[in-house]
């Protein structure tokens, strides 16, 4: 399954679980209904800032996990990890998780200041 199809399916299912229309989601994200429709139909992947908005809007663990898997797949492919051994991949992601946790901690500190 390609990434666009995976994302569009996750988006459609999250919207259906929430019981809202495409227009309602588009309005909540401040995008056109045509843009939202293109994301849900698999014509294009939405910008990252809207992915965060969708995660917040749907507040749906299933959707969030699916989107996280999609983003990790994109990152995996962009980093060229396909030729690494399983151990090297695990090591890479372990380091990435530690760095991400540290960045989140630093970011939260700035919010408190």
Residue, then its C-alpha position, 0 to 999 in steps of 0.5 A: x500500500x502506498x503512503x498516499x493511499x494509507x494516509x487518505x484511508x486513515x483520514x477518511x476513517x477518522x472523519x467517519x468515526x468523528x461523524x463530521x463532513x469534509x467541510x467541517x474538517x476543512x473549516x476547522x483547519x482553515x483550508x479549502x474543502x477542495x484541499x481537504x478533499x485532495x488529501x482524503x482522496x489520496x491526490x496529495x499528502x497534506x503539509x506537516x502543519x495540517x497533519x498536526x492540526x488533524x491529529x488535534x482535531x480528530x483526537x483519535x488514537x487510531x488515526x494518530x498511530x497510523x499517521x505516526x507510522x506513515x511519517x516514520x515510513x517517510x523518514x525511513x525512506x528519506x534517510x536511506x535506511x532500507x539497506x541497513x541491518x535490523x540491528x542498525x535500524x533499531x540503533x538508529x531509531x533508538x537514537x532518534x527517540x532519545x533525541x526527540x524526547x530531549x527536544x520535547x523536554x527542551x521545548x516544554x521548558x521554553x513554554x513554561x518561561 
